[in-house]
Amino acid sequence: MEVIPQILLLIVGFVLLIKGADFFVDGASSTASNFKVPKILIGLTIIAFGTSAPELAVSIKALASGNTDMVLGNVIGSNILNILLILGIAAMIRPLRIRKNTIRKEIPITVLVSTLLVTLFLDIQLNHGDTNQISRGDGIAILLFFAIFLYYLINMALHDRDKTKVEKPKWKLGLSLLFTALGLVGIIFGSDMVVNSATAIATHIGISERIISLTVIALGTSLPELVTTIVSAKKGETELVLGNILGSNIFNICMVLGIPVAIFGGITPASFQILDLVMLVSSAILLFVFSITQHKISRAEGLIMFLAFAGYYTAIFFI
C-alpha cells in the first residue's frame, strides 16, 4: 500500500467535509426558519440523521461482512466521541446555552437509550447468560424505542411551530433544501474518503479491530458531527449543535445498531470491555449534570469533557 495516495485522499475528504458542513448548517438553519419550527428540531432530525448516515453505512457493511466488533465499536465510539470531544470542543469555542425542554426531555432520552443498550448487551453480568450479545429481539426492541422517539419529535413539531419566533430565512425554501442536500452529499462523500483511507493506513500498521472501530472508524464517521458542530458553534447556532449531537447519539443506537441487527441477526462482539460501556453511559450522564447547572455548558465544563475523552482514549490504548 502506498501511503501518499491515502494521505491525499484524506486531505480531499477533509475539504469536502468542511465545505459540505458549511452549506449543510446554513441550509438547515434556513429550512427551519422557512418552516417556522425550532432549530433544535432540525438538529434532532435532518442534521442528526444526515450526519449519522456514514455510521449506518459502515455498520451495515461491517455486519454483512461478519465484523461484529466493528458494528458495536462504531456506535459506542461515535457516541462517546460526540459528547466528550465534539460538545467539549463546541463549548470551549462558545458556551452552549440549553433550553429547559432539552434538559427535561432530549438529554434524559439520550441517557435512557445509552443505558438500554448496555443493559441489553450485558447478558452474562445481568442475566447469567453464556455470552454478551445484542440479539435480533434486542434490535427490534431498540427500533421500537426509536419509533416512540419519532412520535415525540412529531408532537414537538406540531406543538412548537406556532410558538417559534419568526426569523427571516437566509434563502427561500427551495434554495435552503438545495444547500442542505449539497452539504449532506459533501459530508457523506468526504467522510467515506476519510474513513476508507484512514482504515487502510491503520490496518497496514497492524492495529486491532477493536481499536480501529473505537478510534479510526468512530472518529471518521463522527467527522460530519464534528465539523458541523464546530461550524454551528462559530455561527452561534447552539440549538443546532445540541440537536445534532443528541439526535445523532439516539440515531446511532436505535438505527445504526438496530437496523443491521434486525436484518442480519444478533451480534456477539468478543473484545469489548466494561470500560467502553461505562464511558458510554457516563458521558451521557456527565452531559446531563453539566446541563442542569445554569442551563448551559461552560468553557470550563467543555474542557473537562475534552480531558475525559483524552483520558479514555489513552486508557484503551494501554489496557
Helices and strands as residue ranges (DSSP letters): H 3-35, H 39-42, I 43-47, H 48-51, H 53-64, H 68-80, I 81-87, H 88-93, E 96-97, H 100-101, I 102-106, H 107-121, H 123-127, H 136-160, G 161-163, H 173-205, H 209-211, I 212-217, H 218-221, H 223-234, H 238-251, I 252-257, H 258-264, H 274-291, E 296-297, H 299-318
